[in-house]
Amino acid sequence: MKVELVTTLKRQATRILADLHESKEPVLITEYGQPSAYLVDVEDFEFMQNRLRILEGVARGETAILENRTLSQTEAKESMSKWLK
């Protein structure tokens, strides 16, 4: 992963963005020697957001199972038939 100072980003944003689009490698931006932000390609960011939504759905499903909030197949079909009319 590349690391850039925030001052370098201010001065060379066009070059840093061009490198980012070419390499697809995230860039860690630091301020005062501390991590401050990541620059990531738009496609990579959208991919990560979609993956996160999927994982959140899986987590909700696991919680529902643990809390015994499940339906049998017959109950699920009956419930869904109301939505499909």
Residue pairs with C-beta under 8 A, 6 or more apart in sequence:
1 25
1 26
1 27
1 28
2 19
2 23
2 25
2 26
2 27
2 28
3 27
3 28
3 30
4 16
4 27
4 28
4 29
4 30
5 29
5 30
5 31
6 29
6 30
6 31
6 36
8 16
9 16
9 29
9 39
16 27
16 39
17 39
19 25
19 27
20 26
20 27
20 39
20 40
20 41
21 41
24 41
24 44
26 38
26 39
26 40
26 44
27 38
27 39
27 40
28 35
28 37
28 38
29 35
29 36
29 37
29 38
29 39
30 36
40 48
64 70
71 79
